[in-house]
Amino acid sequence: MTIDYEKLKNRHFDPVEHSYTTDQAILYALGLGFGSSPFDEQHLHFTFEEEGFSAVPTLAVVLAHPGFWVREPDSGVDWVKVLHGEQGIVWHKPLPPAATVVGQTRVVDIIDKGEGKGALIYSEKTIHDKATGELLATTTSTTFARGDGGFGGPSGPVKDVHRLPERAPDHHVDIATLPQAALIYRLSGDHNPLHASPKVARAAGFDKPILHGLCSLGVAGRAILQACCGYDPAKMKSLDLRFSSPVYPGETIRTEIWQDGATVSFRARVLERDVVVLNNGKATIAG
């Protein structure tokens, strides 16, 4: 099984229509730990559907997803060895509290790192509101295909890595994840048993089920929303990061933040193990 560069780069994806309700938007927020302070009005803004309700901005990563398409035989990808390397989001408008959206995915490029070094698959998804036609968000993803280097594709250009400031963080936000966080978050669409079954987790080399990487992203996004945006979703304009290590449900994620005007640099570490789990993060905020 070998990647065919032209075939994969020009792979056809059908548009994906996805309807979500306020209940589903709330379920996503609960999966990120919103509601841990049930009477905090800032949390209720995302967990109570009455006046003032908003969808959490990072909900965009689970909307209109094309599925685990690299597992399809014609992709040429050794799907067992793939890892989610990077994820980005650009918000063009705040997400509606409930909507039907249409997602369109495309492969942007495939980078051949060389025999035994794997490949990078860059993909992009646009999300439009079906009712209005408005572009709501664009998400980008880097898949690290560890078993697919040496197929004869281009060796670059590779995506730039955002460098964090060398000074101490300006502030940080600690968010304790729930022991059942992965079981809640998977109900937003990612049913990989790695996040629920101890047997599957052990077979994959983990002591127990791990938290979804996109859940960790959501927790960091929540921290930035709190520390830099006053919980105003309209102020979130973009977010981009690298996944560097897994999180176990129940661990505390500390998001370390550097703010330079509209540019926010960040990384996240698990306090219990002092391990960086998200790195080279960059967000932009309004104003």
VENHUNOR-V448740 format. One record per pair of residues at least 24 apart in sequence whose ideal C-beta (glycine too) atoms are under 10 Angstrom apart, sorted by the first residue. I is the first residue (numbers start at 0). GAP is how many residues later the second one is. Records with the same first field share a line. If there is no record, write none. Layout:
# VENHUNOR-V448740
I: GAP ; GAP
This chain:
# VENHUNOR-V448740
0: 72 ; 74 ; 75 ; 76 ; 77 ; 78 ; 146 ; 147
1: 74 ; 75 ; 76 ; 146 ; 148 ; 149 ; 150
2: 72 ; 73 ; 74 ; 75 ; 107 ; 109 ; 116 ; 118 ; 142 ; 145 ; 146 ; 147 ; 148 ; 149 ; 150
3: 70 ; 71 ; 72 ; 106 ; 147 ; 148 ; 149
4: 71 ; 104 ; 105 ; 107 ; 114 ; 146 ; 147 ; 148 ; 149
5: 104 ; 147
6: 67 ; 68 ; 69 ; 100
7: 62 ; 66 ; 67 ; 68 ; 69 ; 99 ; 101 ; 102 ; 111 ; 113 ; 140 ; 143 ; 145
8: 97 ; 98 ; 99 ; 100 ; 101 ; 112 ; 113 ; 144 ; 145
9: 96 ; 97
10: 58 ; 61 ; 63 ; 64 ; 65 ; 94 ; 95 ; 96 ; 112
11: 93 ; 94
12: 53 ; 54 ; 56 ; 90 ; 91 ; 92 ; 93 ; 94 ; 110 ; 112
13: 52 ; 89 ; 90 ; 91
14: 49 ; 51 ; 87 ; 88 ; 89 ; 90 ; 111 ; 113 ; 115
15: 47 ; 48 ; 49 ; 50 ; 51 ; 85 ; 86 ; 87 ; 88 ; 89 ; 109 ; 111
16: 47 ; 83 ; 84 ; 85 ; 86 ; 113
17: 44 ; 45 ; 46 ; 47 ; 81 ; 82 ; 83 ; 84 ; 85 ; 109 ; 112 ; 171
18: 44 ; 45 ; 79 ; 80 ; 81 ; 82 ; 111
19: 35 ; 39 ; 42 ; 43 ; 44 ; 75 ; 76 ; 77 ; 78 ; 79 ; 80 ; 81 ; 168 ; 169
20: 28 ; 76 ; 77 ; 78
21: 26 ; 27 ; 28 ; 31 ; 32 ; 33 ; 74 ; 75 ; 76
22: 26 ; 75
23: 31 ; 35 ; 38 ; 39 ; 74 ; 163 ; 164 ; 165
24: 24 ; 28 ; 29 ; 30 ; 31 ; 34 ; 70 ; 71 ; 72 ; 73 ; 74 ; 163
25: 27 ; 29 ; 30 ; 71
26: 157 ; 158 ; 160 ; 161
27: 27 ; 28 ; 30 ; 31 ; 33 ; 34 ; 35 ; 156 ; 157 ; 159 ; 160 ; 161 ; 187 ; 190
28: 24 ; 25 ; 26 ; 27 ; 29 ; 30 ; 159 ; 189 ; 193
29: 148 ; 151 ; 154 ; 155 ; 157 ; 158
30: 25 ; 31 ; 146 ; 147 ; 149 ; 150 ; 151 ; 152 ; 153 ; 154 ; 155 ; 156 ; 157 ; 180 ; 181 ; 183 ; 184 ; 187 ; 188
31: 24 ; 26 ; 27 ; 143 ; 145 ; 146 ; 149 ; 152 ; 153 ; 156 ; 183 ; 184 ; 185 ; 186 ; 187 ; 188 ; 189 ; 190
32: 142 ; 143 ; 144 ; 145 ; 148 ; 151 ; 152 ; 182 ; 185 ; 186 ; 189 ; 220
33: 141 ; 184 ; 185 ; 188 ; 191
34: 143
35: 139 ; 140 ; 141 ; 142
39: 191
40: 190
41: 183 ; 184 ; 188 ; 189
42: 179 ; 183 ; 188
44: 186 ; 187 ; 188
45: 51 ; 176 ; 179 ; 185 ; 187
48: 48 ; 49
51: 45
52: 44 ; 45
53: 40 ; 41 ; 42 ; 43 ; 177 ; 178 ; 179 ; 180
54: 39 ; 40 ; 41 ; 42 ; 43 ; 44 ; 178
55: 39 ; 162 ; 165 ; 166 ; 169 ; 177 ; 180
56: 32 ; 34 ; 37 ; 38 ; 80 ; 161 ; 164 ; 165 ; 167 ; 168 ; 172 ; 175 ; 176 ; 177 ; 178 ; 179 ; 180 ; 182
57: 29 ; 31 ; 33 ; 37 ; 79 ; 81 ; 156 ; 157 ; 159 ; 160 ; 161 ; 162 ; 163 ; 164 ; 166 ; 167 ; 175 ; 178 ; 181
58: 30 ; 36 ; 78 ; 129 ; 159 ; 162 ; 174
59: 29 ; 30 ; 31 ; 35 ; 41 ; 43 ; 65 ; 67 ; 76 ; 77 ; 78 ; 79 ; 161 ; 176 ; 179
60: 26 ; 27 ; 28 ; 64 ; 66 ; 76 ; 78 ; 80 ; 127 ; 128 ; 129 ; 151 ; 152 ; 153 ; 154 ; 156 ; 157 ; 160 ; 178
61: 77 ; 123 ; 126 ; 127 ; 128 ; 150 ; 152 ; 153 ; 156
62: 32 ; 36 ; 38 ; 39 ; 40 ; 62 ; 64 ; 73 ; 74 ; 76 ; 125 ; 126
63: 36 ; 37 ; 38 ; 39 ; 40 ; 41 ; 61 ; 62 ; 63 ; 64 ; 66 ; 73 ; 75 ; 125
64: 38 ; 40 ; 60 ; 74 ; 124 ; 125 ; 149
65: 37 ; 38 ; 39 ; 40 ; 57 ; 59
66: 38 ; 122
67: 122 ; 124
68: 36 ; 38 ; 54
69: 51 ; 53 ; 73 ; 75 ; 78
74: 32 ; 46 ; 70 ; 73
75: 34 ; 69 ; 72 ; 75
76: 33 ; 42 ; 44 ; 66 ; 68 ; 70 ; 71
77: 40 ; 41 ; 67 ; 68 ; 69 ; 70
78: 64 ; 66 ; 68 ; 69
79: 66 ; 67
80: 37 ; 63 ; 64 ; 65 ; 66 ; 67
81: 36 ; 37 ; 39 ; 61 ; 62 ; 63 ; 64 ; 65 ; 66
82: 35 ; 59 ; 60 ; 61 ; 62 ; 63 ; 130 ; 160
83: 57 ; 58 ; 59 ; 60 ; 128 ; 129 ; 130 ; 133 ; 158 ; 159
84: 33 ; 35 ; 36 ; 37 ; 56 ; 57 ; 58 ; 59 ; 60 ; 61 ; 74 ; 128 ; 157 ; 158 ; 159
85: 34 ; 36 ; 54 ; 55 ; 56 ; 57 ; 58 ; 73 ; 75 ; 154 ; 155 ; 156 ; 157 ; 193 ; 194
86: 52 ; 53 ; 54 ; 55 ; 126 ; 127 ; 129 ; 130 ; 152 ; 153 ; 154 ; 155 ; 156 ; 191
87: 36 ; 50 ; 51 ; 52 ; 53 ; 54 ; 71 ; 129 ; 150 ; 151 ; 152 ; 153 ; 194 ; 195
88: 36 ; 38 ; 48 ; 49 ; 50 ; 51 ; 52 ; 128 ; 132 ; 147 ; 148 ; 149 ; 150 ; 151 ; 152 ; 194
89: 34 ; 36 ; 45 ; 47 ; 48 ; 49 ; 50 ; 146 ; 147 ; 148 ; 149 ; 150 ; 194
90: 36 ; 44 ; 45 ; 46 ; 47 ; 48 ; 142 ; 143 ; 144 ; 145 ; 146 ; 147 ; 148 ; 193 ; 195
91: 34 ; 35 ; 36 ; 42 ; 43 ; 44 ; 45 ; 46 ; 145 ; 146
92: 36 ; 39 ; 41 ; 42 ; 43 ; 44 ; 141
93: 42 ; 43 ; 138 ; 139 ; 140 ; 141 ; 142
94: 32 ; 34 ; 41 ; 42 ; 138 ; 141
95: 33 ; 35 ; 36 ; 38 ; 40
98: 28 ; 29 ; 30 ; 31 ; 32 ; 33 ; 35 ; 37
99: 28 ; 29 ; 30 ; 31
100: 25 ; 26 ; 27 ; 28 ; 29 ; 30 ; 33 ; 35 ; 36
101: 24 ; 25 ; 26 ; 27 ; 28 ; 31 ; 34
102: 24 ; 25 ; 33 ; 34 ; 36
103: 24
104: 34 ; 36
106: 36
107: 32 ; 33 ; 34 ; 51
108: 44 ; 45 ; 47 ; 48 ; 49 ; 50
109: 33 ; 35 ; 38 ; 41 ; 43 ; 44
110: 31 ; 34 ; 38 ; 42 ; 43 ; 44 ; 45 ; 46 ; 47 ; 48
111: 33 ; 36 ; 37 ; 38 ; 39 ; 40 ; 41 ; 42 ; 43 ; 44
112: 31 ; 32 ; 33 ; 35 ; 36 ; 37 ; 40 ; 42 ; 43 ; 45
113: 35 ; 36 ; 37 ; 41
114: 34 ; 35 ; 36
115: 30 ; 31 ; 33 ; 34
116: 29 ; 31 ; 32 ; 33 ; 38
117: 25 ; 26 ; 27 ; 28 ; 29 ; 30 ; 31 ; 32
118: 24 ; 25 ; 26 ; 27 ; 28 ; 29 ; 30 ; 31 ; 32 ; 34
119: 24 ; 25 ; 28 ; 29 ; 33 ; 36 ; 38 ; 39
120: 24 ; 27
121: 36 ; 37
136: 101
137: 100
138: 100
139: 100
140: 73
141: 100 ; 101
143: 99
158: 81 ; 83
159: 120
160: 81 ; 118 ; 119 ; 121
161: 78 ; 79 ; 80 ; 101 ; 103 ; 104 ; 117 ; 118 ; 119 ; 120 ; 121
162: 102 ; 117 ; 119
163: 92 ; 94 ; 101 ; 102 ; 103 ; 115 ; 116 ; 117 ; 118
164: 93 ; 94 ; 95 ; 98 ; 100
165: 92
166: 91
167: 88 ; 90
168: 85 ; 86 ; 87 ; 88 ; 89 ; 90 ; 96 ; 97 ; 98
169: 57 ; 58 ; 86 ; 87 ; 88 ; 89 ; 90 ; 94 ; 95
170: 52 ; 56 ; 57 ; 84 ; 85 ; 86 ; 87 ; 88
171: 51 ; 55 ; 82 ; 83 ; 84 ; 85 ; 94 ; 95 ; 96 ; 97
172: 46 ; 47 ; 49 ; 50 ; 51 ; 52 ; 53 ; 54 ; 55 ; 80 ; 81 ; 82 ; 83 ; 84 ; 93 ; 95
173: 49 ; 78 ; 79 ; 80 ; 81 ; 97
174: 44 ; 45 ; 47 ; 48 ; 51 ; 77 ; 78 ; 79 ; 80 ; 93
175: 43 ; 74 ; 75 ; 76 ; 77 ; 95 ; 96
176: 34 ; 38 ; 39 ; 42 ; 70 ; 71 ; 72 ; 73 ; 74 ; 75 ; 76 ; 93
177: 33 ; 71 ; 72
178: 69 ; 70 ; 71 ; 72
179: 69 ; 70
180: 30 ; 31 ; 34 ; 35 ; 38 ; 66 ; 67 ; 68 ; 69 ; 70
181: 26 ; 27 ; 28 ; 29 ; 30 ; 33 ; 65 ; 66 ; 67 ; 68
182: 26 ; 66
183: 31 ; 65
184: 26 ; 27 ; 29 ; 30 ; 31 ; 33 ; 34 ; 64
185: 26 ; 29
187: 24 ; 26 ; 27 ; 30
188: 25
189: 24 ; 25
193: 52
194: 54
200: 45 ; 47
203: 42
205: 40 ; 42
206: 41
207: 40 ; 41 ; 42
208: 37 ; 39 ; 40
209: 35 ; 36 ; 37 ; 38 ; 39
210: 35 ; 36 ; 37 ; 38 ; 39 ; 40 ; 42 ; 59 ; 66
211: 34 ; 35 ; 37
212: 28 ; 30 ; 31 ; 32 ; 33 ; 34 ; 64 ; 65
213: 29
214: 32 ; 34 ; 38
215: 25 ; 27 ; 29 ; 30 ; 31 ; 35 ; 37 ; 39 ; 52 ; 54 ; 61 ; 62
216: 24 ; 26 ; 51 ; 60 ; 61 ; 64
218: 28 ; 33 ; 34 ; 36 ; 49 ; 58 ; 59
219: 33 ; 34 ; 35 ; 36 ; 37 ; 46 ; 47 ; 48 ; 57 ; 58 ; 61 ; 63
220: 34 ; 45 ; 60 ; 62
221: 31 ; 33
222: 30 ; 31 ; 32 ; 33 ; 34 ; 43 ; 45
223: 31 ; 33 ; 35 ; 40 ; 42 ; 57 ; 59 ; 61
224: 58 ; 60
225: 29 ; 31
226: 28 ; 30 ; 32 ; 37 ; 39
227: 29 ; 31 ; 34 ; 36 ; 38 ; 55 ; 57 ; 59
228: 35 ; 54 ; 56 ; 57 ; 58
231: 53 ; 54
233: 51 ; 52
234: 27 ; 49 ; 50 ; 51 ; 52
235: 28 ; 47 ; 48 ; 49 ; 50
236: 25 ; 27 ; 46 ; 47 ; 48 ; 49 ; 50
237: 24 ; 25 ; 26 ; 44 ; 45 ; 46 ; 47
238: 25 ; 27 ; 42 ; 43 ; 44 ; 45 ; 46
239: 40 ; 41 ; 42 ; 43 ; 44
240: 25 ; 26 ; 27 ; 36 ; 37 ; 38 ; 39 ; 40 ; 41 ; 42
241: 25 ; 34 ; 36 ; 37 ; 38 ; 39
242: 34 ; 35 ; 36
243: 24 ; 25 ; 31 ; 32 ; 33 ; 34 ; 35 ; 36
244: 24 ; 25 ; 28 ; 30 ; 31 ; 32 ; 33 ; 34
245: 24 ; 29 ; 31
246: 25 ; 26 ; 28 ; 30 ; 31
247: 24 ; 25
250: 24 ; 26
252: 24 ; 25
254: 26
255: 25
256: 24 ; 26
257: 24
258: 24 ; 26
260: 24 ; 26
261: 24 ; 25
